[in-house]
């Protein structure tokens, strides 16, 4: 599984970083990004799907590839 963050859709609510802080963080402007060094396969992390559901604008997606 992989993780995709739609930077155009992200509004900086921070729900992903609050839900799965081992995977997500926020950049200097407050927008979502993966922690440095985290592979895209981090979608296997137990809280990533919950973080995607928690995003109020659907900017975080867990992919099957």
Backbone bond lengths (Angstrom), bond angles and torsions (degrees), N, CA, C in turn:
res aa  C-N    CA-C-N  psi(-1)  N-CA   C-N-CA  omega(-1)  CA-C   N-CA-C  phi
1 X - - - 1.447 - - 1.520 109.66 -
2 X 1.296 115.13 148.36 1.449 120.49 178.35 1.518 110.69 -124.62
3 X 1.308 115.69 173.38 1.462 122.01 179.94 1.522 107.88 -124.85
4 X 1.330 115.57 135.62 1.452 120.55 175.57 1.524 108.22 -124.47
5 X 1.314 116.87 132.33 1.466 122.31 175.86 1.523 107.29 -114.88
6 X 1.319 116.26 120.55 1.460 121.74 178.19 1.530 107.80 -86.79
7 X 1.326 115.60 100.05 1.471 121.12 -176.29 1.527 112.22 -65.02
8 X 1.329 117.07 -26.41 1.465 120.60 178.69 1.530 111.50 -72.74
9 X 1.309 116.49 -30.16 1.459 121.90 -176.98 1.534 112.42 -89.12
10 X 1.324 117.25 -28.92 1.468 122.20 -175.80 1.528 110.95 -59.03
11 X 1.340 115.61 133.67 1.462 121.23 178.29 1.525 111.85 -112.28
12 X 1.334 116.91 2.51 1.457 120.69 177.02 1.517 114.74 79.29
13 X 1.323 117.92 26.55 1.466 120.32 179.57 1.531 111.60 -65.68
14 X 1.324 117.15 -28.61 1.468 121.01 176.41 1.512 115.84 81.49
15 X 1.315 117.64 8.36 1.464 119.57 -178.80 1.525 112.03 -63.52
16 X 1.335 117.15 -34.75 1.470 119.66 179.47 1.525 110.08 -64.65
17 X 1.331 117.12 -44.85 1.466 120.96 -179.12 1.527 111.34 -67.94
18 X 1.309 117.59 -32.82 1.460 120.74 177.46 1.527 111.41 -73.42
19 X 1.325 116.61 -35.88 1.463 121.46 -176.45 1.523 112.26 -80.39
20 X 1.325 117.27 -41.28 1.474 121.40 -177.99 1.527 109.50 -131.87
21 X 1.332 117.44 70.70 1.468 120.96 -175.85 1.530 114.12 -66.76
22 X 1.325 117.88 -14.11 1.462 120.27 176.26 1.524 111.93 -79.82
23 X 1.333 116.87 -10.21 1.462 121.24 -176.51 1.528 111.94 -118.34
24 X 1.339 117.23 -42.02 1.462 121.50 -173.76 1.521 111.98 -111.39
25 X 1.320 114.43 154.91 1.451 122.88 171.30 1.525 106.77 -144.80
26 X 1.320 116.58 -176.16 1.455 120.65 176.29 1.524 107.91 -122.39
27 X 1.334 115.63 141.04 1.460 119.67 -179.77 1.529 109.91 -75.72
28 X 1.323 116.48 -175.72 1.465 120.69 -177.24 1.524 113.69 -62.11
29 X 1.329 116.46 -22.53 1.457 120.82 178.10 1.527 112.65 -93.62
30 X 1.344 116.63 0.12 1.457 120.90 177.53 1.513 115.18 92.35
31 X 1.328 117.59 4.74 1.456 120.58 -178.15 1.522 111.31 -91.98
32 X 1.314 115.48 153.20 1.460 122.59 -175.15 1.520 112.48 -66.95
33 X 1.332 114.55 142.06 1.451 121.84 170.63 1.521 108.25 -155.74
34 X 1.322 114.79 160.88 1.462 119.03 177.57 1.522 108.08 -78.60
35 X 1.316 115.56 149.11 1.454 119.37 176.01 1.522 109.59 -61.03
36 X 1.316 117.73 142.15 1.463 120.30 177.88 1.531 110.70 -55.87
37 X 1.311 115.03 137.99 1.461 120.24 178.77 1.512 114.55 85.64
38 X 1.336 117.62 -5.03 1.465 120.52 178.54 1.519 108.57 -83.66
39 X 1.312 118.43 123.96 1.467 119.36 178.19 1.521 111.11 -71.63
40 X 1.322 116.32 156.53 1.466 120.10 178.40 1.516 111.23 -61.65
41 X 1.327 117.17 -20.03 1.461 120.53 178.51 1.525 112.14 -75.57
42 X 1.314 117.57 7.11 1.460 121.01 179.15 1.519 111.34 -64.28
43 X 1.320 116.97 -2.48 1.464 121.25 176.89 1.513 112.07 -59.74
44 X 1.328 117.12 -15.20 1.457 121.12 177.54 1.532 112.31 -77.93
45 X 1.331 117.33 -12.00 1.468 121.07 179.40 1.535 108.47 -60.98
46 X 1.322 118.33 136.68 1.473 120.63 -173.34 1.528 115.67 -59.98
47 X 1.329 119.38 -25.35 1.463 119.92 -176.71 1.524 114.16 -99.98
48 X 1.336 118.17 -0.50 1.455 120.12 -176.25 1.532 111.83 -66.05
49 X 1.310 117.76 -43.65 1.472 119.42 178.18 1.530 110.98 -61.89
50 X 1.313 116.55 -38.55 1.469 120.33 177.52 1.530 110.39 -65.59
51 X 1.328 117.05 -38.94 1.466 120.85 177.41 1.525 110.52 -63.27
52 X 1.329 117.16 -40.32 1.466 120.56 178.10 1.535 110.21 -63.80
53 X 1.312 117.16 -41.42 1.475 120.73 178.04 1.526 111.45 -66.68
54 X 1.328 116.93 -31.76 1.462 120.76 -176.79 1.528 113.19 -76.66
55 X 1.319 117.25 -18.40 1.466 119.92 -178.82 1.523 109.64 -65.30
56 X 1.339 118.04 120.72 1.460 120.13 -175.48 1.528 114.50 -69.24
57 X 1.337 117.78 -16.82 1.461 120.18 -179.16 1.530 112.64 -117.64
58 X 1.324 117.45 5.54 1.461 121.54 177.29 1.522 113.99 68.89
59 X 1.332 117.43 31.59 1.463 120.95 -179.02 1.521 112.83 -77.49
60 X 1.317 118.04 -18.75 1.463 122.03 -179.51 1.525 108.93 -105.48
61 X 1.316 115.79 128.97 1.458 119.98 -179.99 1.534 109.18 -132.92
62 X 1.307 115.43 141.27 1.468 122.00 173.56 1.529 106.02 -100.74
63 X 1.338 115.48 124.21 1.458 120.56 -176.33 1.528 110.04 -106.49
64 X 1.304 116.01 159.41 1.472 121.28 179.74 1.518 112.53 -86.44
65 X 1.314 118.41 -5.28 1.464 119.44 -178.18 1.497 113.38 -95.89
